[in-house]
Amino acid sequence: MKQFIVIAYDAKDKGAYERRMATRQAHVDSISKHRAKGEIICGIAITDNHDKMIGSVVVTNFPSRAEFDTWLNAEPYIINKVWDNITVLNGQIGPSFIDLIKKAA
């Protein structure tokens, strides 16, 4: 398995925050489904100084980059143009955190 880190900032256009909130439940449902399959390790919203969500960090666990890309391209925040500035990094979970990787349900 390969771990990838997604650092994604939201679009900054006038309707961006409203798109995030309208898409949030679909995003949470998707993340939960992939977490149950062991493909998502953890995620966290990036917030501004007023606790408004402005992006996300997601640590994933996929067998290959191709399978990761399939997930990312189907992610509701991508489809609905919530995430705009996206960085994908290769990663490797440390031994102290290996317990975060769930086995497929």
C-alpha positions as CSV (number, residue, x, y, z in Angstrom):
1,M,0.0,0.0,0.0
2,K,1.1,3.5,-0.7
3,Q,0.2,6.6,1.4
4,F,-0.5,9.9,-0.3
5,I,-1.1,13.2,1.4
6,V,-3.6,15.7,-0.1
7,I,-3.3,19.3,0.8
8,A,-6.2,21.1,-0.8
9,Y,-7.3,24.7,-0.4
10,D,-10.7,25.8,-1.4
11,A,-11.5,28.0,-4.3
12,K,-11.7,31.7,-3.5
13,D,-14.6,32.8,-5.7
14,K,-17.7,34.3,-4.3
15,G,-19.7,31.0,-4.1
16,A,-16.9,28.8,-2.9
17,Y,-17.9,28.5,0.7
18,E,-21.5,27.9,-0.2
19,R,-20.4,25.1,-2.6
20,R,-18.3,23.6,0.3
21,M,-21.3,23.6,2.6
22,A,-23.7,22.2,0.0
23,T,-21.2,19.4,-0.9
24,R,-20.0,18.7,2.6
25,Q,-22.3,15.7,3.4
26,A,-21.4,14.0,0.1
27,H,-17.7,14.5,0.9
28,V,-18.1,13.2,4.5
29,D,-20.1,10.2,3.2
30,S,-17.4,9.4,0.6
31,I,-14.5,9.8,3.1
32,S,-16.4,7.5,5.6
33,K,-16.9,4.9,2.9
34,H,-13.2,4.9,1.9
35,R,-12.1,5.0,5.5
36,A,-14.1,1.8,6.1
37,K,-12.3,0.2,3.2
38,G,-8.9,1.2,4.7
39,E,-8.2,3.7,1.9
40,I,-8.4,6.9,4.0
41,I,-6.2,7.1,7.1
42,C,-7.4,10.5,8.4
43,G,-8.5,13.9,7.4
44,I,-8.7,17.4,8.8
45,A,-10.3,20.6,7.7
46,I,-7.9,23.6,7.3
47,T,-9.5,26.6,9.0
48,D,-8.8,30.3,9.1
49,N,-8.3,32.4,12.2
50,H,-12.1,32.5,12.6
51,D,-12.5,28.7,12.4
52,K,-14.1,29.0,8.9
53,M,-13.1,25.9,6.8
54,I,-10.9,26.9,3.9
55,G,-9.3,23.6,2.8
56,S,-8.5,20.0,3.8
57,V,-5.7,17.6,4.5
58,V,-6.4,14.0,3.8
59,V,-3.9,11.1,4.3
60,T,-4.8,8.1,2.1
61,N,-3.7,4.5,1.8
62,F,-4.2,3.0,-1.7
63,P,-2.5,0.1,-3.5
64,S,-1.3,2.3,-6.3
65,R,-1.2,5.9,-7.6
66,A,-3.7,4.9,-10.3
67,E,-6.3,3.8,-7.6
68,F,-5.6,7.0,-5.6
69,D,-6.2,9.1,-8.7
70,T,-9.5,7.3,-9.3
71,W,-10.6,8.2,-5.8
72,L,-9.4,11.8,-6.1
73,N,-11.2,12.4,-9.4
74,A,-14.4,11.1,-8.0
75,E,-14.1,13.1,-4.7
76,P,-17.2,15.4,-4.3
77,Y,-15.0,18.4,-3.5
78,I,-13.3,17.9,-6.8
79,I,-16.4,17.3,-8.8
80,N,-18.2,20.3,-7.3
81,K,-15.1,22.6,-7.6
82,V,-14.7,23.2,-3.9
83,W,-11.0,22.3,-3.8
84,D,-9.0,24.5,-6.1
85,N,-5.3,24.6,-5.1
86,I,-4.4,20.9,-4.6
87,T,-1.0,19.4,-3.8
88,V,-0.5,15.6,-3.7
89,L,2.6,14.3,-1.9
90,N,3.9,10.8,-1.5
91,G,4.1,9.7,2.1
92,Q,4.9,6.8,4.4
93,I,3.1,6.4,7.7
94,G,5.4,6.1,10.7
95,P,5.5,3.0,12.9
96,S,3.9,5.0,15.8
97,F,0.8,5.6,13.7
98,I,0.4,2.3,11.9
99,D,-2.6,1.5,14.0
100,L,-4.5,4.2,12.1
101,I,-4.6,2.0,9.0
102,K,-7.8,0.1,9.1
103,K,-8.2,-3.2,7.5
104,A,-10.9,-3.4,4.8
105,A,-14.3,-4.0,6.2
